[in-house]
Amino acid sequence: MVFHFVLAHHLKLVLLEELKIIVKVLVLIQCEPLKHHLKSVHYDILEYQGHLSSLY
């Protein structure tokens, strides 16, 4: 059981590292549109939170 847990943990770490690399590459490829998109999503979330707080 311990071995399986350690293996799973290791795989998770490896996957996380790979994900980080993929994200970095994607960000480098489409940095500007992505920044713009994230900013608009961020504002949408803030707007939504404001809307929710006005309801309660």
mmCIF file of the N, C-alpha and C atoms, coordinates in Angstrom:
data_MODEL
# 
_entry.id   MODEL 
# 
loop_
_atom_site.group_PDB 
_atom_site.id 
_atom_site.type_symbol 
_atom_site.label_atom_id 
_atom_site.label_alt_id 
_atom_site.label_comp_id 
_atom_site.label_asym_id 
_atom_site.label_entity_id 
_atom_site.label_seq_id 
_atom_site.pdbx_PDB_ins_code 
_atom_site.Cartn_x 
_atom_site.Cartn_y 
_atom_site.Cartn_z 
_atom_site.occupancy 
_atom_site.B_iso_or_equiv 
_atom_site.pdbx_formal_charge 
_atom_site.auth_seq_id 
_atom_site.auth_comp_id 
_atom_site.auth_asym_id 
_atom_site.auth_atom_id 
_atom_site.pdbx_PDB_model_num 
ATOM 1   N N  . MET A 1 1  ? 0.830   -1.206 0.000   1.00 0.00 ? 1  MET A N  1 
ATOM 2   C CA . MET A 1 1  ? 0.000   0.000  0.000   1.00 0.00 ? 1  MET A CA 1 
ATOM 3   C C  . MET A 1 1  ? 0.867   1.261  0.000   1.00 0.00 ? 1  MET A C  1 
ATOM 4   N N  . VAL A 1 2  ? 1.880   1.252  0.856   1.00 0.00 ? 2  VAL A N  1 
ATOM 5   C CA . VAL A 1 2  ? 2.754   2.423  0.946   1.00 0.00 ? 2  VAL A CA 1 
ATOM 6   C C  . VAL A 1 2  ? 3.432   2.669  -0.397  1.00 0.00 ? 2  VAL A C  1 
ATOM 7   N N  . PHE A 1 3  ? 3.875   1.566  -1.025  1.00 0.00 ? 3  PHE A N  1 
ATOM 8   C CA . PHE A 1 3  ? 4.552   1.685  -2.313  1.00 0.00 ? 3  PHE A CA 1 
ATOM 9   C C  . PHE A 1 3  ? 3.634   2.341  -3.346  1.00 0.00 ? 3  PHE A C  1 
ATOM 10  N N  . HIS A 1 4  ? 2.378   1.909  -3.360  1.00 0.00 ? 4  HIS A N  1 
ATOM 11  C CA . HIS A 1 4  ? 1.419   2.469  -4.309  1.00 0.00 ? 4  HIS A CA 1 
ATOM 12  C C  . HIS A 1 4  ? 1.228   3.957  -4.059  1.00 0.00 ? 4  HIS A C  1 
ATOM 13  N N  . PHE A 1 5  ? 1.160   4.323  -2.784  1.00 0.00 ? 5  PHE A N  1 
ATOM 14  C CA . PHE A 1 5  ? 0.971   5.725  -2.432  1.00 0.00 ? 5  PHE A CA 1 
ATOM 15  C C  . PHE A 1 5  ? 2.161   6.556  -2.904  1.00 0.00 ? 5  PHE A C  1 
ATOM 16  N N  . VAL A 1 6  ? 3.359   6.045  -2.648  1.00 0.00 ? 6  VAL A N  1 
ATOM 17  C CA . VAL A 1 6  ? 4.578   6.756  -3.055  1.00 0.00 ? 6  VAL A CA 1 
ATOM 18  C C  . VAL A 1 6  ? 4.617   6.894  -4.574  1.00 0.00 ? 6  VAL A C  1 
ATOM 19  N N  . LEU A 1 7  ? 4.276   5.814  -5.268  1.00 0.00 ? 7  LEU A N  1 
ATOM 20  C CA . LEU A 1 7  ? 4.273   5.827  -6.727  1.00 0.00 ? 7  LEU A CA 1 
ATOM 21  C C  . LEU A 1 7  ? 3.265   6.850  -7.251  1.00 0.00 ? 7  LEU A C  1 
ATOM 22  N N  . ALA A 1 8  ? 2.074   6.836  -6.676  1.00 0.00 ? 8  ALA A N  1 
ATOM 23  C CA . ALA A 1 8  ? 1.031   7.766  -7.099  1.00 0.00 ? 8  ALA A CA 1 
ATOM 24  C C  . ALA A 1 8  ? 1.483   9.203  -6.854  1.00 0.00 ? 8  ALA A C  1 
ATOM 25  N N  . HIS A 1 9  ? 2.105   9.425  -5.698  1.00 0.00 ? 9  HIS A N  1 
ATOM 26  C CA . HIS A 1 9  ? 2.578   10.759 -5.348  1.00 0.00 ? 9  HIS A CA 1 
ATOM 27  C C  . HIS A 1 9  ? 3.637   11.209 -6.351  1.00 0.00 ? 9  HIS A C  1 
ATOM 28  N N  . HIS A 1 10 ? 4.542   10.303 -6.679  1.00 0.00 ? 10 HIS A N  1 
ATOM 29  C CA . HIS A 1 10 ? 5.613   10.617 -7.633  1.00 0.00 ? 10 HIS A CA 1 
ATOM 30  C C  . HIS A 1 10 ? 5.027   10.952 -9.000  1.00 0.00 ? 10 HIS A C  1 
ATOM 31  N N  . LEU A 1 11 ? 4.066   10.145 -9.443  1.00 0.00 ? 11 LEU A N  1 
ATOM 32  C CA . LEU A 1 11 ? 3.432   10.381 -10.739 1.00 0.00 ? 11 LEU A CA 1 
ATOM 33  C C  . LEU A 1 11 ? 2.732   11.736 -10.757 1.00 0.00 ? 11 LEU A C  1 
ATOM 34  N N  . LYS A 1 12 ? 2.100   12.058 -9.626  1.00 0.00 ? 12 LYS A N  1 
ATOM 35  C CA . LYS A 1 12 ? 1.402   13.331 -9.523  1.00 0.00 ? 12 LYS A CA 1 
ATOM 36  C C  . LYS A 1 12 ? 2.391   14.483 -9.681  1.00 0.00 ? 12 LYS A C  1 
ATOM 37  N N  . LEU A 1 13 ? 3.548   14.351 -9.021  1.00 0.00 ? 13 LEU A N  1 
ATOM 38  C CA . LEU A 1 13 ? 4.574   15.391 -9.112  1.00 0.00 ? 13 LEU A CA 1 
ATOM 39  C C  . LEU A 1 13 ? 5.084   15.526 -10.539 1.00 0.00 ? 13 LEU A C  1 
ATOM 40  N N  . VAL A 1 14 ? 5.318   14.389 -11.184 1.00 0.00 ? 14 VAL A N  1 
ATOM 41  C CA . VAL A 1 14 ? 5.805   14.402 -12.567 1.00 0.00 ? 14 VAL A CA 1 
ATOM 42  C C  . VAL A 1 14 ? 4.780   15.074 -13.472 1.00 0.00 ? 14 VAL A C  1 
ATOM 43  N N  . LEU A 1 15 ? 3.511   14.714 -13.291 1.00 0.00 ? 15 LEU A N  1 
ATOM 44  C CA . LEU A 1 15 ? 2.450   15.301 -14.103 1.00 0.00 ? 15 LEU A CA 1 
ATOM 45  C C  . LEU A 1 15 ? 2.354   16.803 -13.871 1.00 0.00 ? 15 LEU A C  1 
ATOM 46  N N  . LEU A 1 16 ? 2.506   17.206 -12.606 1.00 0.00 ? 16 LEU A N  1 
ATOM 47  C CA . LEU A 1 16 ? 2.462   18.628 -12.289 1.00 0.00 ? 16 LEU A CA 1 
ATOM 48  C C  . LEU A 1 16 ? 3.580   19.373 -13.001 1.00 0.00 ? 16 LEU A C  1 
ATOM 49  N N  . GLU A 1 17 ? 4.781   18.793 -12.972 1.00 0.00 ? 17 GLU A N  1 
ATOM 50  C CA . GLU A 1 17 ? 5.917   19.426 -13.651 1.00 0.00 ? 17 GLU A CA 1 
ATOM 51  C C  . GLU A 1 17 ? 5.640   19.548 -15.141 1.00 0.00 ? 17 GLU A C  1 
ATOM 52  N N  . GLU A 1 18 ? 5.111   18.473 -15.734 1.00 0.00 ? 18 GLU A N  1 
ATOM 53  C CA . GLU A 1 18 ? 4.810   18.492 -17.164 1.00 0.00 ? 18 GLU A CA 1 
ATOM 54  C C  . GLU A 1 18 ? 3.743   19.538 -17.477 1.00 0.00 ? 18 GLU A C  1 
ATOM 55  N N  . LEU A 1 19 ? 2.742   19.622 -16.611 1.00 0.00 ? 19 LEU A N  1 
ATOM 56  C CA . LEU A 1 19 ? 1.689   20.613 -16.806 1.00 0.00 ? 19 LEU A CA 1 
ATOM 57  C C  . LEU A 1 19 ? 2.259   22.020 -16.768 1.00 0.00 ? 19 LEU A C  1 
ATOM 58  N N  . LYS A 1 20 ? 3.166   22.252 -15.807 1.00 0.00 ? 20 LYS A N  1 
ATOM 59  C CA . LYS A 1 20 ? 3.793   23.575 -15.697 1.00 0.00 ? 20 LYS A CA 1 
ATOM 60  C C  . LYS A 1 20 ? 4.519   23.926 -16.986 1.00 0.00 ? 20 LYS A C  1 
ATOM 61  N N  . ILE A 1 21 ? 5.241   22.948 -17.531 1.00 0.00 ? 21 ILE A N  1 
ATOM 62  C CA . ILE A 1 21 ? 5.991   23.174 -18.769 1.00 0.00 ? 21 ILE A CA 1 
ATOM 63  C C  . ILE A 1 21 ? 5.029   23.483 -19.914 1.00 0.00 ? 21 ILE A C  1 
ATOM 64  N N  . ILE A 1 22 ? 3.961   22.692 -20.010 1.00 0.00 ? 22 ILE A N  1 
ATOM 65  C CA . ILE A 1 22 ? 2.972   22.895 -21.072 1.00 0.00 ? 22 ILE A CA 1 
ATOM 66  C C  . ILE A 1 22 ? 2.362   24.289 -20.964 1.00 0.00 ? 22 ILE A C  1 
ATOM 67  N N  . VAL A 1 23 ? 2.010   24.664 -19.743 1.00 0.00 ? 23 VAL A N  1 
ATOM 68  C CA . VAL A 1 23 ? 1.413   25.983 -19.526 1.00 0.00 ? 23 VAL A CA 1 
ATOM 69  C C  . VAL A 1 23 ? 2.388   27.082 -19.933 1.00 0.00 ? 23 VAL A C  1 
ATOM 70  N N  . LYS A 1 24 ? 3.661   26.921 -19.543 1.00 0.00 ? 24 LYS A N  1 
ATOM 71  C CA . LYS A 1 24 ? 4.676   27.919 -19.917 1.00 0.00 ? 24 LYS A CA 1 
ATOM 72  C C  . LYS A 1 24 ? 4.761   28.057 -21.425 1.00 0.00 ? 24 LYS A C  1 
ATOM 73  N N  . VAL A 1 25 ? 4.789   26.921 -22.114 1.00 0.00 ? 25 VAL A N  1 
ATOM 74  C CA . VAL A 1 25 ? 4.883   26.938 -23.578 1.00 0.00 ? 25 VAL A CA 1 
ATOM 75  C C  . VAL A 1 25 ? 3.665   27.637 -24.176 1.00 0.00 ? 25 VAL A C  1 
ATOM 76  N N  . LEU A 1 26 ? 2.492   27.280 -23.679 1.00 0.00 ? 26 LEU A N  1 
ATOM 77  C CA . LEU A 1 26 ? 1.267   27.896 -24.194 1.00 0.00 ? 26 LEU A CA 1 
ATOM 78  C C  . LEU A 1 26 ? 1.274   29.396 -23.964 1.00 0.00 ? 26 LEU A C  1 
ATOM 79  N N  . VAL A 1 27 ? 1.715   29.788 -22.778 1.00 0.00 ? 27 VAL A N  1 
ATOM 80  C CA . VAL A 1 27 ? 1.764   31.212 -22.452 1.00 0.00 ? 27 VAL A CA 1 
ATOM 81  C C  . VAL A 1 27 ? 2.730   31.931 -23.389 1.00 0.00 ? 27 VAL A C  1 
ATOM 82  N N  . LEU A 1 28 ? 3.873   31.299 -23.654 1.00 0.00 ? 28 LEU A N  1 
ATOM 83  C CA . LEU A 1 28 ? 4.850   31.911 -24.561 1.00 0.00 ? 28 LEU A CA 1 
ATOM 84  C C  . LEU A 1 28 ? 4.285   32.041 -25.971 1.00 0.00 ? 28 LEU A C  1 
ATOM 85  N N  . ILE A 1 29 ? 3.559   31.010 -26.407 1.00 0.00 ? 29 ILE A N  1 
ATOM 86  C CA . ILE A 1 29 ? 3.011   31.012 -27.769 1.00 0.00 ? 29 ILE A CA 1 
ATOM 87  C C  . ILE A 1 29 ? 1.980   32.124 -27.941 1.00 0.00 ? 29 ILE A C  1 
ATOM 88  N N  . GLN A 1 30 ? 1.077   32.232 -26.980 1.00 0.00 ? 30 GLN A N  1 
ATOM 89  C CA . GLN A 1 30 ? -0.026  33.190 -27.153 1.00 0.00 ? 30 GLN A CA 1 
ATOM 90  C C  . GLN A 1 30 ? -0.126  34.115 -25.954 1.00 0.00 ? 30 GLN A C  1 
ATOM 91  N N  . CYS A 1 31 ? 0.992   34.723 -25.630 1.00 0.00 ? 31 CYS A N  1 
ATOM 92  C CA . CYS A 1 31 ? 1.072   35.545 -24.429 1.00 0.00 ? 31 CYS A CA 1 
ATOM 93  C C  . CYS A 1 31 ? 0.055   36.690 -24.433 1.00 0.00 ? 31 CYS A C  1 
ATOM 94  N N  . GLU A 1 32 ? 0.061   37.478 -25.487 1.00 0.00 ? 32 GLU A N  1 
ATOM 95  C CA . GLU A 1 32 ? -0.792  38.663 -25.493 1.00 0.00 ? 32 GLU A CA 1 
ATOM 96  C C  . GLU A 1 32 ? -2.282  38.337 -25.469 1.00 0.00 ? 32 GLU A C  1 
ATOM 97  N N  . PRO A 1 33 ? -2.771  37.503 -26.402 1.00 0.00 ? 33 PRO A N  1 
ATOM 98  C CA . PRO A 1 33 ? -4.205  37.184 -26.354 1.00 0.00 ? 33 PRO A CA 1 
ATOM 99  C C  . PRO A 1 33 ? -4.599  36.533 -25.036 1.00 0.00 ? 33 PRO A C  1 
ATOM 100 N N  . LEU A 1 34 ? -3.688  35.699 -24.505 1.00 0.00 ? 34 LEU A N  1 
ATOM 101 C CA . LEU A 1 34 ? -3.990  35.007 -23.262 1.00 0.00 ? 34 LEU A CA 1 
ATOM 102 C C  . LEU A 1 34 ? -4.121  35.999 -22.115 1.00 0.00 ? 34 LEU A C  1 
ATOM 103 N N  . LYS A 1 35 ? -3.191  36.941 -22.049 1.00 0.00 ? 35 LYS A N  1 
ATOM 104 C CA . LYS A 1 35 ? -3.246  37.958 -20.995 1.00 0.00 ? 35 LYS A CA 1 
ATOM 105 C C  . LYS A 1 35 ? -4.555  38.716 -21.082 1.00 0.00 ? 35 LYS A C  1 
ATOM 106 N N  . HIS A 1 36 ? -4.896  39.097 -22.309 1.00 0.00 ? 36 HIS A N  1 
ATOM 107 C CA . HIS A 1 36 ? -6.130  39.854 -22.529 1.00 0.00 ? 36 HIS A CA 1 
ATOM 108 C C  . HIS A 1 36 ? -7.334  39.028 -22.084 1.00 0.00 ? 36 HIS A C  1 
ATOM 109 N N  . HIS A 1 37 ? -7.329  37.748 -22.468 1.00 0.00 ? 37 HIS A N  1 
ATOM 110 C CA . HIS A 1 37 ? -8.426  36.846 -22.133 1.00 0.00 ? 37 HIS A CA 1 
ATOM 111 C C  . HIS A 1 37 ? -8.545  36.684 -20.621 1.00 0.00 ? 37 HIS A C  1 
ATOM 112 N N  . LEU A 1 38 ? -7.400  36.441 -19.954 1.00 0.00 ? 38 LEU A N  1 
ATOM 113 C CA . LEU A 1 38 ? -7.409  36.252 -18.507 1.00 0.00 ? 38 LEU A CA 1 
ATOM 114 C C  . LEU A 1 38 ? -7.914  37.504 -17.811 1.00 0.00 ? 38 LEU A C  1 
ATOM 115 N N  . LYS A 1 39 ? -7.512  38.656 -18.330 1.00 0.00 ? 39 LYS A N  1 
ATOM 116 C CA . LYS A 1 39 ? -7.940  39.909 -17.728 1.00 0.00 ? 39 LYS A CA 1 
ATOM 117 C C  . LYS A 1 39 ? -9.451  40.041 -17.836 1.00 0.00 ? 39 LYS A C  1 
ATOM 118 N N  . SER A 1 40 ? -10.007 39.722 -19.011 1.00 0.00 ? 40 SER A N  1 
ATOM 119 C CA . SER A 1 40 ? -11.451 39.848 -19.199 1.00 0.00 ? 40 SER A CA 1 
ATOM 120 C C  . SER A 1 40 ? -12.193 38.829 -18.337 1.00 0.00 ? 40 SER A C  1 
ATOM 121 N N  . VAL A 1 41 ? -11.626 37.629 -18.211 1.00 0.00 ? 41 VAL A N  1 
ATOM 122 C CA . VAL A 1 41 ? -12.240 36.615 -17.349 1.00 0.00 ? 41 VAL A CA 1 
ATOM 123 C C  . VAL A 1 41 ? -12.218 37.097 -15.910 1.00 0.00 ? 41 VAL A C  1 
ATOM 124 N N  . HIS A 1 42 ? -11.089 37.683 -15.510 1.00 0.00 ? 42 HIS A N  1 
ATOM 125 C CA . HIS A 1 42 ? -10.944 38.203 -14.150 1.00 0.00 ? 42 HIS A CA 1 
ATOM 126 C C  . HIS A 1 42 ? -12.014 39.259 -13.880 1.00 0.00 ? 42 HIS A C  1 
ATOM 127 N N  . TYR A 1 43 ? -12.211 40.164 -14.832 1.00 0.00 ? 43 TYR A N  1 
ATOM 128 C CA . TYR A 1 43 ? -13.219 41.203 -14.657 1.00 0.00 ? 43 TYR A CA 1 
ATOM 129 C C  . TYR A 1 43 ? -14.617 40.605 -14.618 1.00 0.00 ? 43 TYR A C  1 
ATOM 130 N N  . ASP A 1 44 ? -14.850 39.594 -15.438 1.00 0.00 ? 44 ASP A N  1 
ATOM 131 C CA . ASP A 1 44 ? -16.145 38.912 -15.421 1.00 0.00 ? 44 ASP A CA 1 
ATOM 132 C C  . ASP A 1 44 ? -16.419 38.332 -14.048 1.00 0.00 ? 44 ASP A C  1 
ATOM 133 N N  . ILE A 1 45 ? -15.384 37.700 -13.463 1.00 0.00 ? 45 ILE A N  1 
ATOM 134 C CA . ILE A 1 45 ? -15.537 37.088 -12.143 1.00 0.00 ? 45 ILE A CA 1 
ATOM 135 C C  . ILE A 1 45 ? -15.835 38.160 -11.104 1.00 0.00 ? 45 ILE A C  1 
ATOM 136 N N  . LEU A 1 46 ? -15.096 39.269 -11.160 1.00 0.00 ? 46 LEU A N  1 
ATOM 137 C CA . LEU A 1 46 ? -15.328 40.365 -10.212 1.00 0.00 ? 46 LEU A CA 1 
ATOM 138 C C  . LEU A 1 46 ? -16.746 40.903 -10.358 1.00 0.00 ? 46 LEU A C  1 
ATOM 139 N N  . GLU A 1 47 ? -17.178 41.061 -11.602 1.00 0.00 ? 47 GLU A N  1 
ATOM 140 C CA . GLU A 1 47 ? -18.522 41.555 -11.884 1.00 0.00 ? 47 GLU A CA 1 
ATOM 141 C C  . GLU A 1 47 ? -19.559 40.595 -11.309 1.00 0.00 ? 47 GLU A C  1 
ATOM 142 N N  . TYR A 1 48 ? -19.316 39.304 -11.531 1.00 0.00 ? 48 TYR A N  1 
ATOM 143 C CA . TYR A 1 48 ? -20.220 38.263 -11.050 1.00 0.00 ? 48 TYR A CA 1 
ATOM 144 C C  . TYR A 1 48 ? -20.294 38.273 -9.527  1.00 0.00 ? 48 TYR A C  1 
ATOM 145 N N  . GLN A 1 49 ? -19.123 38.424 -8.885  1.00 0.00 ? 49 GLN A N  1 
ATOM 146 C CA . GLN A 1 49 ? -19.086 38.474 -7.421  1.00 0.00 ? 49 GLN A CA 1 
ATOM 147 C C  . GLN A 1 49 ? -19.862 39.686 -6.922  1.00 0.00 ? 49 GLN A C  1 
ATOM 148 N N  . GLY A 1 50 ? -19.677 40.809 -7.612  1.00 0.00 ? 50 GLY A N  1 
ATOM 149 C CA . GLY A 1 50 ? -20.405 42.020 -7.251  1.00 0.00 ? 50 GLY A CA 1 
ATOM 150 C C  . GLY A 1 50 ? -21.898 41.797 -7.385  1.00 0.00 ? 50 GLY A C  1 
ATOM 151 N N  . HIS A 1 51 ? -22.284 41.128 -8.458  1.00 0.00 ? 51 HIS A N  1 
ATOM 152 C CA . HIS A 1 51 ? -23.690 40.830 -8.711  1.00 0.00 ? 51 HIS A CA 1 
ATOM 153 C C  . HIS A 1 51 ? -24.242 39.937 -7.605  1.00 0.00 ? 51 HIS A C  1 
ATOM 154 N N  . LEU A 1 52 ? -23.469 38.909 -7.224  1.00 0.00 ? 52 LEU A N  1 
ATOM 155 C CA . LEU A 1 52 ? -23.900 37.992 -6.172  1.00 0.00 ? 52 LEU A CA 1 
ATOM 156 C C  . LEU A 1 52 ? -24.048 38.719 -4.841  1.00 0.00 ? 52 LEU A C  1 
ATOM 157 N N  . SER A 1 53 ? -23.064 39.558 -4.524  1.00 0.00 ? 53 SER A N  1 
ATOM 158 C CA . SER A 1 53 ? -23.107 40.239 -3.227  1.00 0.00 ? 53 SER A CA 1 
ATOM 159 C C  . SER A 1 53 ? -24.271 41.228 -3.177  1.00 0.00 ? 53 SER A C  1 
ATOM 160 N N  . SER A 1 54 ? -24.684 41.762 -4.330  1.00 0.00 ? 54 SER A N  1 
ATOM 161 C CA . SER A 1 54 ? -25.814 42.687 -4.338  1.00 0.00 ? 54 SER A CA 1 
ATOM 162 C C  . SER A 1 54 ? -27.132 41.934 -4.145  1.00 0.00 ? 54 SER A C  1 
ATOM 163 N N  . LEU A 1 55 ? -27.129 40.639 -4.446  1.00 0.00 ? 55 LEU A N  1 
ATOM 164 C CA . LEU A 1 55 ? -28.339 39.839 -4.264  1.00 0.00 ? 55 LEU A CA 1 
ATOM 165 C C  . LEU A 1 55 ? -28.597 39.542 -2.796  1.00 0.00 ? 55 LEU A C  1 
ATOM 166 N N  . TYR A 1 56 ? -27.512 39.361 -2.031  1.00 0.00 ? 56 TYR A N  1 
ATOM 167 C CA . TYR A 1 56 ? -27.680 38.966 -0.628  1.00 0.00 ? 56 TYR A CA 1 
ATOM 168 C C  . TYR A 1 56 ? -27.543 40.129 0.321   1.00 0.00 ? 56 TYR A C  1 
# 
